[in-house]
Amino acid sequence: MDWRAFFTQHRSTLESHYPGLTPHRFLREAEEIGGDGAAFLMGVPFAYQLGYAEFVHHKFTVTPDVLIPRSETEQLFELVDQAIKNHPAWRRLVDVGTGSGCLGLSLAHAHPMLSATLADISPAALAVAKENARKLGLHSVLFSEGDLLKDIVGLFDIIVTNPPYIPRSAQGVHAMTDRHEPHLALYVEDTQYEAFFMRLFDQSARRLTSDGMFFMEGHEDRLVECVQWAKAAKLTQVQIHKDLTGRLRFLTAQAPRAPLG
């Protein structure tokens, strides 16, 4: 396949599917992916065609059952990573809505003393996360299928989550993302938005150790509301953090002042 000629012939279509695409990047990806180019013309994300995505220096298997890891989530990794370094006694971590497992597994790999649990409502996503744990040699990681923390037992020093957080009515979601990535991991119905996050915050408040912390990636237009909901659930020291573009992106909080039971 003459990929340079293919790019020239279909440039406008390819650039509409893949924002910021350059000829150099397309040629690099196409040479590795191969095939007849049909998937490119349908806008299938490169990561799904390759079967992997890079996250914090690791290659994670990805399929259409899981979100493709983003650079913003690497910033969430950095927030949690630094907090762990500041709390050497922390031992238990749970990654809620783990998807490919990129976040929880990267933290477990970086901090071998952690006992990690990866939770997701999707059995297909958990199958991908298990494969990634195997590839990283993390054989002691536990997996839990269920809705948020509903079926999780015990207390955790670290609760980290990149949950579905895009309101269903939100504008600006790229068509390629909407078409190919799992809606279960992307969207929350507008009428269920507050209830979903109140459930997440309430369950988290009940599963944190006394000096534990909660870390979440969220939607820039709804994080201020999330702060109020987190406080209503008795989480303390609730803060919003910006990503590298200056957008509101992350929420952190500490355990309630007294155990909730």
ZADO-1210 file (C-alpha; in nm, 4 decimals, padded with zeros to 6 digits):
<atoms>
<atom x="00.0000" y="00.0000" z="00.0000" code="MET" pos="1"/>
<atom x="00.1293" y="00.3441" z="-00.0966" code="ASP" pos="2"/>
<atom x="00.0250" y="00.5206" z="00.2234" code="TRP" pos="3"/>
<atom x="00.1574" y="00.8573" z="00.1120" code="ARG" pos="4"/>
<atom x="-00.0676" y="00.8473" z="-00.1948" code="ALA" pos="5"/>
<atom x="-00.3548" y="00.7223" z="00.0220" code="PHE" pos="6"/>
<atom x="-00.3125" y="01.0180" z="00.2559" code="PHE" pos="7"/>
<atom x="-00.3009" y="01.2653" z="-00.0324" code="THR" pos="8"/>
<atom x="-00.6144" y="01.1179" z="-00.1908" code="GLN" pos="9"/>
<atom x="-00.8184" y="01.1076" z="00.1315" code="HIS" pos="10"/>
<atom x="-00.6615" y="01.3930" z="00.3255" code="ARG" pos="11"/>
<atom x="-00.9792" y="01.5894" z="00.4001" code="SER" pos="12"/>
<atom x="-01.1621" y="01.2791" z="00.5246" code="THR" pos="13"/>
<atom x="-00.8701" y="01.1665" z="00.7384" code="LEU" pos="14"/>
<atom x="-00.8213" y="01.5102" z="00.8927" code="GLU" pos="15"/>
<atom x="-01.1917" y="01.5288" z="00.9799" code="SER" pos="16"/>
<atom x="-01.1695" y="01.1931" z="01.1575" code="HIS" pos="17"/>
<atom x="-00.8374" y="01.2513" z="01.3320" code="TYR" pos="18"/>
<atom x="-00.7962" y="01.6098" z="01.4633" code="PRO" pos="19"/>
<atom x="-00.4429" y="01.7402" z="01.4334" code="GLY" pos="20"/>
<atom x="-00.3351" y="01.4591" z="01.2027" code="LEU" pos="21"/>
<atom x="-00.0102" y="01.5221" z="01.0159" code="THR" pos="22"/>
<atom x="00.1245" y="01.3296" z="00.7164" code="PRO" pos="23"/>
<atom x="00.4196" y="01.2131" z="00.9278" code="HIS" pos="24"/>
<atom x="00.1965" y="01.0729" z="01.2005" code="ARG" pos="25"/>
<atom x="-00.0373" y="00.9053" z="00.9531" code="PHE" pos="26"/>
<atom x="00.2489" y="00.7363" z="00.7702" code="LEU" pos="27"/>
<atom x="00.3967" y="00.6127" z="01.0982" code="ARG" pos="28"/>
<atom x="00.0659" y="00.4702" z="01.2217" code="GLU" pos="29"/>
<atom x="-00.0372" y="00.3265" z="00.8843" code="ALA" pos="30"/>
<atom x="00.2909" y="00.1422" z="00.8376" code="GLU" pos="31"/>
<atom x="00.2396" y="-00.0350" z="01.1710" code="GLU" pos="32"/>
<atom x="-00.1338" y="-00.0988" z="01.1273" code="ILE" pos="33"/>
<atom x="-00.1301" y="-00.2080" z="00.7621" code="GLY" pos="34"/>
<atom x="-00.4467" y="-00.3316" z="00.5945" code="GLY" pos="35"/>
<atom x="-00.6329" y="-00.1681" z="00.3082" code="ASP" pos="36"/>
<atom x="-00.7114" y="00.1641" z="00.4768" code="GLY" pos="37"/>
<atom x="-01.0868" y="00.1039" z="00.5142" code="ALA" pos="38"/>
<atom x="-01.0742" y="00.1478" z="00.8912" code="ALA" pos="39"/>
<atom x="-00.9013" y="00.4840" z="00.8502" code="PHE" pos="40"/>
<atom x="-01.1806" y="00.6055" z="00.6239" code="LEU" pos="41"/>
<atom x="-01.4355" y="00.5013" z="00.8888" code="MET" pos="42"/>
<atom x="-01.2464" y="00.6947" z="01.1533" code="GLY" pos="43"/>
<atom x="-01.1602" y="00.3959" z="01.3716" code="VAL" pos="44"/>
<atom x="-00.9166" y="00.5303" z="01.6352" code="PRO" pos="45"/>
<atom x="-00.5548" y="00.4371" z="01.5766" code="PHE" pos="46"/>
<atom x="-00.5320" y="00.2758" z="01.9205" code="ALA" pos="47"/>
<atom x="-00.8125" y="00.0307" z="01.8418" code="TYR" pos="48"/>
<atom x="-00.6493" y="-00.0566" z="01.5124" code="GLN" pos="49"/>
<atom x="-00.3118" y="-00.1057" z="01.6791" code="LEU" pos="50"/>
<atom x="-00.4658" y="-00.2917" z="01.9715" code="GLY" pos="51"/>
<atom x="-00.2785" y="-00.0865" z="02.2286" code="TYR" pos="52"/>
<atom x="-00.2225" y="00.2629" z="02.3677" code="ALA" pos="53"/>
<atom x="00.0689" y="00.4044" z="02.5634" code="GLU" pos="54"/>
<atom x="00.0129" y="00.5300" z="02.9174" code="PHE" pos="55"/>
<atom x="00.2844" y="00.6242" z="03.1668" code="VAL" pos="56"/>
<atom x="00.5541" y="00.4419" z="02.9681" code="HIS" pos="57"/>
<atom x="00.3556" y="00.1178" z="02.9347" code="HIS" pos="58"/>
<atom x="00.1668" y="-00.0254" z="02.6385" code="LYS" pos="59"/>
<atom x="-00.1850" y="-00.1188" z="02.7426" code="PHE" pos="60"/>
<atom x="-00.4079" y="-00.3457" z="02.5403" code="THR" pos="61"/>
<atom x="-00.7217" y="-00.1561" z="02.4353" code="VAL" pos="62"/>
<atom x="-01.0341" y="-00.2761" z="02.2584" code="THR" pos="63"/>
<atom x="-01.3635" y="-00.1015" z="02.1787" code="PRO" pos="64"/>
<atom x="-01.4814" y="-00.2266" z="02.5201" code="ASP" pos="65"/>
<atom x="-01.2598" y="00.0301" z="02.6975" code="VAL" pos="66"/>
<atom x="-01.1762" y="00.3966" z="02.6630" code="LEU" pos="67"/>
<atom x="-00.8497" y="00.4926" z="02.5000" code="ILE" pos="68"/>
<atom x="-00.6187" y="00.6382" z="02.7696" code="PRO" pos="69"/>
<atom x="-00.5742" y="01.0148" z="02.7477" code="ARG" pos="70"/>
<atom x="-00.2896" y="01.2435" z="02.8477" code="SER" pos="71"/>
<atom x="-00.5181" y="01.4146" z="03.1009" code="GLU" pos="72"/>
<atom x="-00.5489" y="01.0876" z="03.2882" code="THR" pos="73"/>
<atom x="-00.1694" y="01.0676" z="03.3034" code="GLU" pos="74"/>
<atom x="-00.1934" y="01.3903" z="03.5044" code="GLN" pos="75"/>
<atom x="-00.4330" y="01.2153" z="03.7419" code="LEU" pos="76"/>
<atom x="-00.1720" y="00.9397" z="03.7752" code="PHE" pos="77"/>
<atom x="00.0838" y="01.2057" z="03.8675" code="GLU" pos="78"/>
<atom x="-00.1444" y="01.3544" z="04.1349" code="LEU" pos="79"/>
<atom x="-00.1971" y="01.0153" z="04.2967" code="VAL" pos="80"/>
<atom x="00.1657" y="00.9118" z="04.2526" code="ASP" pos="81"/>
<atom x="00.2862" y="01.2182" z="04.4433" code="GLN" pos="82"/>
<atom x="00.0296" y="01.1660" z="04.7185" code="ALA" pos="83"/>
<atom x="00.1470" y="00.8061" z="04.7641" code="ILE" pos="84"/>
<atom x="00.5052" y="00.9261" z="04.7969" code="LYS" pos="85"/>
<atom x="00.3852" y="01.1661" z="05.0673" code="ASN" pos="86"/>
<atom x="00.2039" y="00.8855" z="05.2539" code="HIS" pos="87"/>
<atom x="00.4455" y="00.5906" z="05.2780" code="PRO" pos="88"/>
<atom x="00.2092" y="00.3988" z="05.5077" code="ALA" pos="89"/>
<atom x="-00.0640" y="00.3722" z="05.2438" code="TRP" pos="90"/>
<atom x="-00.1198" y="00.0146" z="05.1321" code="ARG" pos="91"/>
<atom x="-00.4662" y="-00.0344" z="04.9753" code="ARG" pos="92"/>
<atom x="-00.5871" y="00.1143" z="04.6460" code="LEU" pos="93"/>
<atom x="-00.9071" y="00.0719" z="04.4473" code="VAL" pos="94"/>
<atom x="-00.9518" y="00.1975" z="04.0907" code="ASP" pos="95"/>
<atom x="-01.3244" y="00.2480" z="04.0243" code="VAL" pos="96"/>
<atom x="-01.4397" y="00.2210" z="03.6630" code="GLY" pos="97"/>
<atom x="-01.0982" y="00.0885" z="03.5703" code="THR" pos="98"/>
<atom x="-01.1586" y="00.0192" z="03.1996" code="GLY" pos="99"/>
<atom x="-00.8286" y="-00.0986" z="03.0544" code="SER" pos="100"/>
<atom x="-00.6750" y="-00.0760" z="03.4008" code="GLY" pos="101"/>
<atom x="-00.4215" y="00.1800" z="03.2839" code="CYS" pos="102"/>
<atom x="-00.4537" y="00.4016" z="03.5909" code="LEU" pos="103"/>
<atom x="-00.4726" y="00.1477" z="03.8707" code="GLY" pos="104"/>
<atom x="-00.2186" y="-00.0862" z="03.7143" code="LEU" pos="105"/>
<atom x="00.0300" y="00.1941" z="03.6486" code="SER" pos="106"/>
<atom x="00.0045" y="00.2961" z="04.0147" code="LEU" pos="107"/>
<atom x="00.0401" y="-00.0635" z="04.1325" code="ALA" pos="108"/>
<atom x="00.3438" y="-00.1111" z="03.9085" code="HIS" pos="109"/>
<atom x="00.5055" y="00.2110" z="04.0335" code="ALA" pos="110"/>
<atom x="00.4359" y="00.1256" z="04.3993" code="HIS" pos="111"/>
<atom x="00.4758" y="-00.2508" z="04.4530" code="PRO" pos="112"/>
<atom x="00.3797" y="-00.2266" z="04.8223" code="MET" pos="113"/>
<atom x="00.0216" y="-00.1431" z="04.7225" code="LEU" pos="114"/>
<atom x="-00.2555" y="-00.3990" z="04.7270" code="SER" pos="115"/>
<atom x="-00.4717" y="-00.2987" z="04.4296" code="ALA" pos="116"/>
<atom x="-00.8331" y="-00.3743" z="04.3432" code="THR" pos="117"/>
<atom x="-00.9727" y="-00.2862" z="03.9998" code="LEU" pos="118"/>
<atom x="-01.3491" y="-00.2451" z="03.9712" code="ALA" pos="119"/>
<atom x="-01.5765" y="-00.2027" z="03.6710" code="ASP" pos="120"/>
<atom x="-01.9391" y="-00.2652" z="03.5839" code="ILE" pos="121"/>
<atom x="-01.8372" y="-00.4076" z="03.2454" code="SER" pos="122"/>
<atom x="-01.7141" y="-00.7698" z="03.2379" code="PRO" pos="123"/>
<atom x="-01.5642" y="-00.7050" z="02.8937" code="ALA" pos="124"/>
<atom x="-01.3624" y="-00.4140" z="03.0313" code="ALA" pos="125"/>
<atom x="-01.2422" y="-00.6249" z="03.3245" code="LEU" pos="126"/>
<atom x="-01.1231" y="-00.8908" z="03.0802" code="ALA" pos="127"/>
<atom x="-00.9035" y="-00.6276" z="02.9141" code="VAL" pos="128"/>
<atom x="-00.7761" y="-00.5059" z="03.2531" code="ALA" pos="129"/>
<atom x="-00.6888" y="-00.8634" z="03.3533" code="LYS" pos="130"/>
<atom x="-00.4893" y="-00.9067" z="03.0325" code="GLU" pos="131"/>
<atom x="-00.2994" y="-00.5865" z="03.1052" code="ASN" pos="132"/>
<atom x="-00.2279" y="-00.6960" z="03.4621" code="ALA" pos="133"/>
<atom x="-00.0890" y="-01.0216" z="03.3263" code="ARG" pos="134"/>
<atom x="00.1338" y="-00.8395" z="03.0766" code="LYS" pos="135"/>
<atom x="00.2715" y="-00.6174" z="03.3542" code="LEU" pos="136"/>
<atom x="00.3348" y="-00.9153" z="03.5812" code="GLY" pos="137"/>
<atom x="00.0902" y="-00.7876" z="03.8451" code="LEU" pos="138"/>
<atom x="-00.0510" y="-01.1233" z="03.9498" code="HIS" pos="139"/>
<atom x="-00.1829" y="-01.0210" z="04.2927" code="SER" pos="140"/>
<atom x="-00.4247" y="-00.7537" z="04.1671" code="VAL" pos="141"/>
<atom x="-00.7880" y="-00.8208" z="04.2570" code="LEU" pos="142"/>
<atom x="-01.0823" y="-00.7559" z="04.0239" code="PHE" pos="143"/>
<atom x="-01.4418" y="-00.6749" z="04.1114" code="SER" pos="144"/>
<atom x="-01.7382" y="-00.6586" z="03.8751" code="GLU" pos="145"/>
<atom x="-02.0114" y="-00.4243" z="03.9942" code="GLY" pos="146"/>
<atom x="-02.1614" y="-00.0770" z="04.0070" code="ASP" pos="147"/>
<atom x="-01.9009" y="00.1653" z="04.1436" code="LEU" pos="148"/>
<atom x="-01.8070" y="00.0565" z="04.5002" code="LEU" pos="149"/>
<atom x="-02.1343" y="-00.1200" z="04.5786" code="LYS" pos="150"/>
<atom x="-01.9784" y="-00.4657" z="04.6035" code="ASP" pos="151"/>
<atom x="-01.6388" y="-00.3589" z="04.7356" code="ILE" pos="152"/>
<atom x="-01.5489" y="-00.4751" z="05.0867" code="VAL" pos="153"/>
<atom x="-01.3069" y="-00.3120" z="05.3278" code="GLY" pos="154"/>
<atom x="-01.1336" y="00.0222" z="05.3591" code="LEU" pos="155"/>
<atom x="-00.8875" y="00.1833" z="05.1184" code="PHE" pos="156"/>
<atom x="-00.6158" y="00.4435" z="05.1555" code="ASP" pos="157"/>
<atom x="-00.6586" y="00.5480" z="04.7912" code="ILE" pos="158"/>
<atom x="-00.9760" y="00.5608" z="04.5864" code="ILE" pos="159"/>
<atom x="-00.9064" y="00.6709" z="04.2302" code="VAL" pos="160"/>
<atom x="-01.1561" y="00.6963" z="03.9490" code="THR" pos="161"/>
<atom x="-01.1975" y="00.8191" z="03.5942" code="ASN" pos="162"/>
<atom x="-01.5732" y="00.7584" z="03.5792" code="PRO" pos="163"/>
<atom x="-01.8143" y="00.8339" z="03.2965" code="PRO" pos="164"/>
<atom x="-01.8651" y="01.2079" z="03.3381" code="TYR" pos="165"/>
<atom x="-01.9857" y="01.3607" z="03.0113" code="ILE" pos="166"/>
<atom x="-02.3485" y="01.4753" z="03.0395" code="PRO" pos="167"/>
<atom x="-02.5497" y="01.3119" z="02.7625" code="ARG" pos="168"/>
<atom x="-02.6572" y="01.6559" z="02.6340" code="SER" pos="169"/>
<atom x="-02.3016" y="01.7950" z="02.6265" code="ALA" pos="170"/>
<atom x="-02.1783" y="01.9533" z="02.3061" code="GLN" pos="171"/>
<atom x="-01.8293" y="01.9194" z="02.1658" code="GLY" pos="172"/>
<atom x="-01.7718" y="01.5437" z="02.1886" code="VAL" pos="173"/>
<atom x="-01.5809" y="01.4495" z="01.8747" code="HIS" pos="174"/>
<atom x="-01.7775" y="01.2278" z="01.6386" code="ALA" pos="175"/>
<atom x="-01.4993" y="00.9669" z="01.6335" code="MET" pos="176"/>
<atom x="-01.5129" y="00.9350" z="02.0124" code="THR" pos="177"/>
<atom x="-01.8914" y="00.9123" z="02.0168" code="ASP" pos="178"/>
<atom x="-01.8993" y="00.6603" z="01.7331" code="ARG" pos="179"/>
<atom x="-01.6279" y="00.4220" z="01.8477" code="HIS" pos="180"/>
<atom x="-01.5653" y="00.4447" z="02.2230" code="GLU" pos="181"/>
<atom x="-01.7955" y="00.2766" z="02.4789" code="PRO" pos="182"/>
<atom x="-02.0839" y="00.5020" z="02.5822" code="HIS" pos="183"/>
<atom x="-02.1037" y="00.3204" z="02.9159" code="LEU" pos="184"/>
<atom x="-01.7637" y="00.4680" z="03.0024" code="ALA" pos="185"/>
<atom x="-01.8294" y="00.8119" z="02.8517" code="LEU" pos="186"/>
<atom x="-02.1761" y="00.9395" z="02.9338" code="TYR" pos="187"/>
<atom x="-02.4108" y="00.9943" z="03.2248" code="VAL" pos="188"/>
<atom x="-02.7738" y="01.0816" z="03.1541" code="GLU" pos="189"/>
<atom x="-02.8510" y="01.4416" z="03.2519" code="ASP" pos="190"/>
<atom x="-03.1398" y="01.3349" z="03.4735" code="THR" pos="191"/>
<atom x="-02.9124" y="01.0892" z="03.6577" code="GLN" pos="192"/>
<atom x="-02.6020" y="01.3062" z="03.6849" code="TYR" pos="193"/>
<atom x="-02.6387" y="01.4243" z="04.0443" code="GLU" pos="194"/>
<atom x="-02.7595" y="01.0846" z="04.1663" code="ALA" pos="195"/>
<atom x="-02.4682" y="00.9065" z="03.9985" code="PHE" pos="196"/>
<atom x="-02.2037" y="01.1263" z="04.1595" code="PHE" pos="197"/>
<atom x="-02.3762" y="01.1380" z="04.4968" code="MET" pos="198"/>
<atom x="-02.3689" y="00.7577" z="04.4946" code="ARG" pos="199"/>
<atom x="-01.9987" y="00.7587" z="04.4039" code="LEU" pos="200"/>
<atom x="-01.9092" y="01.0130" z="04.6726" code="PHE" pos="201"/>
<atom x="-02.1212" y="00.8486" z="04.9421" code="ASP" pos="202"/>
<atom x="-01.9760" y="00.5038" z="04.8733" code="GLN" pos="203"/>
<atom x="-01.6233" y="00.6468" z="04.8647" code="SER" pos="204"/>
<atom x="-01.6690" y="00.8318" z="05.1939" code="ALA" pos="205"/>
<atom x="-01.7617" y="00.4988" z="05.3550" code="ARG" pos="206"/>
<atom x="-01.4641" y="00.3113" z="05.2063" code="ARG" pos="207"/>
<atom x="-01.1775" y="00.5476" z="05.2943" code="LEU" pos="208"/>
<atom x="-00.9376" y="00.4926" z="05.5824" code="THR" pos="209"/>
<atom x="-00.9109" y="00.7808" z="05.8296" code="SER" pos="210"/>
<atom x="-00.6184" y="00.9367" z="05.6411" code="ASP" pos="211"/>
<atom x="-00.7217" y="00.8129" z="05.2975" code="GLY" pos="212"/>
<atom x="-00.7809" y="01.0228" z="04.9860" code="MET" pos="213"/>
<atom x="-01.0174" y="01.0254" z="04.6913" code="PHE" pos="214"/>
<atom x="-00.9010" y="01.1249" z="04.3399" code="PHE" pos="215"/>
<atom x="-01.1277" y="01.1772" z="04.0383" code="MET" pos="216"/>
<atom x="-01.1188" y="01.3054" z="03.6825" code="GLU" pos="217"/>
<atom x="-01.4316" y="01.5006" z="03.5905" code="GLY" pos="218"/>
<atom x="-01.6099" y="01.7334" z="03.3493" code="HIS" pos="219"/>
<atom x="-01.4929" y="02.0936" z="03.3571" code="GLU" pos="220"/>
<atom x="-01.8503" y="02.2281" z="03.3480" code="ASP" pos="221"/>
<atom x="-01.9734" y="02.0105" z="03.6364" code="ARG" pos="222"/>
<atom x="-01.6830" y="01.9911" z="03.8803" code="LEU" pos="223"/>
<atom x="-01.8027" y="02.2871" z="04.0884" code="VAL" pos="224"/>
<atom x="-02.1303" y="02.1017" z="04.1448" code="GLU" pos="225"/>
<atom x="-01.9335" y="01.7862" z="04.2217" code="CYS" pos="226"/>
<atom x="-01.7548" y="01.9733" z="04.5014" code="VAL" pos="227"/>
<atom x="-02.0868" y="02.0467" z="04.6679" code="GLN" pos="228"/>
<atom x="-02.2047" y="01.6876" z="04.6276" code="TRP" pos="229"/>
<atom x="-01.8767" y="01.5530" z="04.7662" code="ALA" pos="230"/>
<atom x="-01.9093" y="01.7778" z="05.0713" code="LYS" pos="231"/>
<atom x="-02.2701" y="01.6654" z="05.1173" code="ALA" pos="232"/>
<atom x="-02.1387" y="01.3088" z="05.1281" code="ALA" pos="233"/>
<atom x="-01.9092" y="01.4160" z="05.4192" code="LYS" pos="234"/>
<atom x="-01.5840" y="01.4094" z="05.2232" code="LEU" pos="235"/>
<atom x="-01.3467" y="01.6804" z="05.3473" code="THR" pos="236"/>
<atom x="-01.0773" y="01.9083" z="05.2049" code="GLN" pos="237"/>
<atom x="-01.2473" y="01.8901" z="04.8656" code="VAL" pos="238"/>
<atom x="-01.0417" y="02.0627" z="04.5967" code="GLN" pos="239"/>
<atom x="-01.0468" y="02.1135" z="04.2202" code="ILE" pos="240"/>
<atom x="-00.7264" y="02.0953" z="04.0166" code="HIS" pos="241"/>
<atom x="-00.6631" y="02.2192" z="03.6627" code="LYS" pos="242"/>
<atom x="-00.5064" y="02.0194" z="03.3815" code="ASP" pos="243"/>
<atom x="-00.2131" y="02.1434" z="03.1756" code="LEU" pos="244"/>
<atom x="-00.4475" y="02.3363" z="02.9443" code="THR" pos="245"/>
<atom x="-00.5864" y="02.5316" z="03.2393" code="GLY" pos="246"/>
<atom x="-00.9226" y="02.3533" z="03.2386" code="ARG" pos="247"/>
<atom x="-01.0878" y="02.2292" z="03.5558" code="LEU" pos="248"/>
<atom x="-01.0252" y="01.8572" z="03.5396" code="ARG" pos="249"/>
<atom x="-00.9645" y="01.6816" z="03.8727" code="PHE" pos="250"/>
<atom x="-01.1258" y="01.6606" z="04.2155" code="LEU" pos="251"/>
<atom x="-00.9471" y="01.5433" z="04.5272" code="THR" pos="252"/>
<atom x="-01.0871" y="01.4935" z="04.8751" code="ALA" pos="253"/>
<atom x="-01.0024" y="01.3443" z="05.2114" code="GLN" pos="254"/>
<atom x="-01.1908" y="01.1063" z="05.4359" code="ALA" pos="255"/>
<atom x="-01.4792" y="01.2197" z="05.6582" code="PRO" pos="256"/>
<atom x="-01.3836" y="01.3545" z="05.9993" code="ARG" pos="257"/>
<atom x="-01.5573" y="01.0577" z="06.1624" code="ALA" pos="258"/>
<atom x="-01.6284" y="00.7104" z="06.0227" code="PRO" pos="259"/>
<atom x="-01.9683" y="00.6829" z="05.8541" code="LEU" pos="260"/>
<atom x="-02.0056" y="00.3086" z="05.9035" code="GLY" pos="261"/>
</atoms>
